[in-house]
Amino acid sequence: MSITTLNKLRVIIDEIVPYSLLEWFQTNYATWLLSRTFFSLFFVPLFQHCASFGEKNQNLTYYIVDRDSWAGNGLFSCVNAIVSAIEYAVERGYIPVVDMKNGDNAYLYPDEIGKINAWEYYFEQPLENINQTISSLEEAYRSKNVIINNMHHGGIVQALYPAGYPSLLDAGSHNRIMRRRSIQYKKYVRLNKNTEKYIDEQYKKIIHDGDRVLGICVRGGEYRFSRPFGHPIQPEIDDIISQVHSSMKSWNCNKIFLTTEDIDILQIFTQEFGDAVISTDRSYIKYVICDSDEGRYLKHVRPHERENEKYLQGLEYLTDIVILSRCNSIIGGTSCGMIAAVLMSNGFEHQYFFDCGVFGITDKRICGTFSSTKGTWVIK
């Protein structure tokens, strides 16, 4: 079954089945287990194949989480999908290893593909240092028994672990699906030592003893302008600001940690809340709408191109989300980063998630499409 066919099938299902019914089906623990079992048995095997790369480790089976291209996927879109594949492998006694080395992704330059594993820029391999088994990608590609999972279709991953619904985020640790997902996230998505050190240093720079911090996650760019199909619609900036004003006092917070990639949003919040707004040392994007033969598209304008820019973009985003997970309380729309913050956290004192629907599903207006030639979203 091709990816195009599956995408068409998804659109047909979205047209026939009400969004509220889909949400109930995938957020109810019993029906979730049923759908997870069905997809694990009948769909996931369509996107994996067996291989042999040598005679080593004949009593083990390695499970390589791979993809021909991760282009167009943000860091936590990748991570959330990878965690599902990791648990799928562990449940079957396989050794999962993540391969973001041999395919295109947002964190490697073309000449780095095949040389650097972008996953290991930030994280340890899933079973690294957990047991005595050698769990490196290099070892997997020298082993006799290997299964390669080509994770093409997000819908399958969502069926395995549908953490993206606001009702699930709001339930947090009170929901069995979220509790289970959070345990797996903390177990298998572990920062490497360099990343952990960097994040701790950034945290100590901006958050001090006695601070009570309200974390805000505000997505800009593609979400504001491009309307990407299947992505959650983000709340209006004015609605977030109104909620922040209301919550800061009632939740007894004196600082606002803002995570956003959009310089315009940072400036709006700084003008509104002044010195209460804190943020990390990161590079921000100015989004500019341009015209081309393909249509209107978003141009990402940065102050300057840094050495290792792609690696730094991922590190800065990861840093923001980890710090977000450590805040006292949290407000935001649904996004992969917000999902990750909830799963990485030990719980929040208070939380508020906007439920604005989904582009192309609850909102039927024409959506933007990702252009691989431009590396950004084309606006319809």
N, C-alpha and C positions, 0 to 999 in steps of 0.2 A: 504493500500500500504506500503510495507516494505521499510526501508532505502536502502537496497541493490538494490531493483528495481529502486528507484529514482536515485541512483548514476549511475546505468547502463544507465538510460534514459538520464541523464545529459551528459554522455560520448557520446552517440549516437547523441544528439543535437550538441555537440561540434564538432563532426566529420562532420556533414552535413552542419551546418550553419557557414559561415565564421566569424571569431572573430570580424572583423571590422563591420559586420552587427549586431552582438549581441551588440557590444558597442554602435552603433548608436541607436539601438532600446531601450536600457536601459538608454541612456543619453539624449535622446530627451524627453522633458517634457510631451508632449501629449501621446507618445507611452509608456512612463514610467507609466503614470497614468492608462493607459489601462491594462498593465501587472500587475501593483500593485493591481488593482481592481479584476482582474481574479484570481491571487494567493490568495488574501484575502478571496474571496468567495469559492474557490474550493479546495485549497491545505492546507491552515492553519487549517481549521476545522479537517482535517485528523490527526492532531498532537496535539489535545487538547480533554479533556473530562471533563464532569461535575462531581462534587462531593459535598458532604455535610458533615460537621464535627461538627455540633451542631445546636443550635437554635438561635444563636446571629446574629444581623445585617440582619434581614430578608428582609429589604428594599434595601439592597446593594448587589452587585455582585463583588466578589474579583477575580482577574485574576493573578494566580501564574505563574510566568515565571520560569520554572523548566527545568531540564534535568537529565536523569539518570546518565550521566557522562559528565563532562566538561574536562576530562583528555585529554591531547594533545592539548588543546586550550589555547592560550596566553590570557593575561588580556584583550587586546583590541579586540581580536576576540570575546570574550564573550560580552564585553561592546557594540560593534557595533551591534551584534545580539540582545542583550537585548533591546536596544533603539527602534528597529523596533517593537518588541513585546509590549513595553510600549505604543507606539503611537497607535498601533492596538487596545489595550485595552481602552485607553482614548477616542478614537474616538467613541467607543461603550458604553461609560458611565460606564465602569468597573473601579475598583480600582486596579492598577497593583502593585504587590509586587514581589521582586526578591528573589528566593530561590537558593542560592548557599551554602546551609546548608546540605541538605539531599542527595546529590550526590557527587561523587568523583570530585575533581577539583585540579588544580595545586597549590592552596594556603592553602589546608588543609591536615594535616597528617591523616592517617586512623582512629586513635582514636578520632579525632576532628569532623569527619563526623556525622551529627545529633546533634551536640552540638554548633557549631559556624557557623554563616552565613558569608562566606567569602566576600560577597558583602558589608556587613556593616563594614568590616575591613577598607574600604576606602571611601565608599559613604553613603549618606543618601538614604532611600527608596524613590522612585520616587515622591510620593505625600506628603512625610513627611514635615511638617511645611508650606505646601502650602495652605491647607484648614483644616477645623476642623475634617475631617474624620480620624478615626484611621486607619493608613496604615501600621501597622506592620505585619510581617510574622506570628507571634504568633496569632494575631487577626484573620487573614485569616483562620488559621487552627482551629479556634473555631466557624466559621461562617457557615450559612446554605447554601448560594448560592456561589459556588466556581467553577471557570473554571481553569483547570491546563493545561498549555501549555508545552508540551515536545518538546523543540527546538532541534530537531535532525539534521535537514538538512539545511546546510548553503545556498544552492542554493535558497531555498524559501526566506530566509532573504534577499539575494542579490536582488531578484526580487522586494521585497518591497522597499529596499533602496540600490541601486547599487552604493555606493560611491567609489568603489575601482578602477574605471577606471582613468588612468592618465589624460585623457581629462577633466574629472569632477574636479579632484584636481586642475588642471591648471586653470580652469575657476573660481574656488572658489566661492566667493559671487556673481559673475556675472551670475551664473547658478541657475535657479529657484529650481532645485532639491537640490543643495548644500545649498542654503539659507534656505530652509525649514528644511533640515536635521540639519543644524547648530543651528537653533532656538530650535528644540526639544532636541538636545544634551545638550545645555546650560541650558535648563529648567529642564531636568530630570536626568542628570548625574552631581550631585552636591557632592563635596567633603564634608566629615564630618569634624568637627572642628579640631580634632587631625591631620588628614591628611593635611588639609589646612595650619595649623601652621607649620608642618614639611616642606612642600614644600616652603612656603614663607621664612623660615630660610635658606634652601638650596639655593634659588634664590639669597638672599642678600649676601651670602658668596662668590659667584662667579661672579655676575654681579653688576656693580657699575654705579653710575651716570656718564654719558658721554660715556659709552660703547655702541658701535654699533655692534650688535651680529648677526653673520650668523649661523643659526641653521642647523646642518647636522644630518640626520638620516641614519645610516648605519647598516643594518642587517647582522649578520654573521651566524655561526653555521649551523642550518638546511637549511637556504637559500643557503649558499655557497656550502655545501657538499651533502645534501640529496635530493634536487630537489623535494619538496613536491607537489603532484598533485594539480592543481588549484590555487597555490600560485603565486604571481607575481615574475618574474625573477628579481633579483637585479643587478644593474650595477656593472661593474668591479671597483675595488678600484682605479685603475689608472685613470679611467674616472671621478670618483668623485673628485679626487685630482685635476685633470686638470680643472674641472669646478669651484672648489673652488678658485684656483689661479686666474682664469679669473674674478670671480664674486667679490672677496673681494675688489679689487681695484675699479671696476666700480660701486659697490654698497656702497662703502665707509664704509666698516666694519673693525673693528680692533680686534675683538675676534671671535673665532669659538667655538660654543657650540656643542660638539659632544655627541650624544646619541647612544650608542652601548653596547651590552652585551659582546662583544668579545674582550678580552685583546689584541689579536694580532692586531686588527684594531686600538685600542687606541694607541698602540705603533707605528704603521705605521704613524698615523696622527701626533703624538707628534714629531716624528723624522722629519717629513716634515715641520711642521709649528711652532714647538717650543712652546714658552710661549703664543702664540696666542690661543692655544687650552685650553679650560676650560671644566671641567666636574664635576659632583656631587660626593659626597662621597658614592660610591656604590661598591658592590662586582662584579668583572668581572669573566667571564668564559673562561677557556682554553679548546678548543675543540680538542679532540684526537680521531682519527679513530681506532677502535679496531675490532677484529674478534671474531665471535661466531658461534654457530650452525645455527642461524637464518640468518647469513650473516654479513657483515661489518656494524658497527653501530657507532654512535657518542657518546663518553663518555664526560660528562660535568665535568670538573675538577675545583673546587673552592679552594681558599687558605685554607679555613677551614669551617666547618659546624657551623653556628652560632645558638644560641637559637632563635626560631621562624624564622628559615631560610626562609620558604615558604612565610610567611607574609612579611618579609623584601624584598624578591625578587620582589613581587608585588608592594610594596611601592616604591622601587627604580625605577622600570620601569615607574610607574605612575608619579613619580616626574620628570623624564627625559622628558616625553611627555608633561607634563603641562608647563615646562620651555621652551621646544621647541616651544610650541604654543605662547610664549611671545617674541620670538626673532624678530628682525627687518626684517630679510629675511630668506629664507629657501631653502635647496637643499636636494634631496634624491630620492630613489626609492619608489615604491608603497608598502605599508605594512599597516597592521591594525593600528599600532602606528602612522604612518604618516597621515592616514585618520583622526584619532582622533585629532591630533595636528591641522590640518586644520579646523576641525569642531569646536574645542574649541577656536580657535584664533578669534581676531577681524580684521583679515586681515593682510597680509604681504606687505611690501613695494615692495619686489621682491621675485620671487619664480621660481624654476626650478625642474621639476620632470622628471626623466628618465622613458621612456616607453620601456621596454625590453621584453614585452610579458608575457606569462603565462606558467608555467611548465605543460606539458602534453597536451596543447592546441595549442599554437603557436609553442612550442618546443615539438616535439613528442618523444624525447628520454625517456627511462624508468625512472619512478619517484620512489623515496623512499617511504616507508610506515611506519606508526607509530606503534611501538611495545608497547602494553600495559604492557607486562611483563618486559620490560627494561625501560619503561618510556621515550623513545627517538626514534629517527628515524633510521630505518634500511636502509642502502645504497645499492641500487641494482648495 
